Amino acid sequence: MEAQHPTSCIPAQKVVIKDFSTTAVQSFLKFLYSGTLDMPVERLVEVSVIADKYQVMELKKLCLTELQDSYRG
């Protein structure tokens, strides 16, 4: 009998996030996987709201710091 991968019996599941733009969610996920913040200033507010909603405080702080720095010039 062939061995099965332990997760092969689990059906694929989707997480649908409808209350944010696709690009903001992509930036949020990129941060979760890479730990880097690389996005245009225009997206920082929305990503900080996502970070707040999902309690990713490190990302929220980074977004707010980047916003403050961008306004200082």
Order of alpha helices (4+ residues) and beta strands (2+ residues): alpha-alpha-alpha
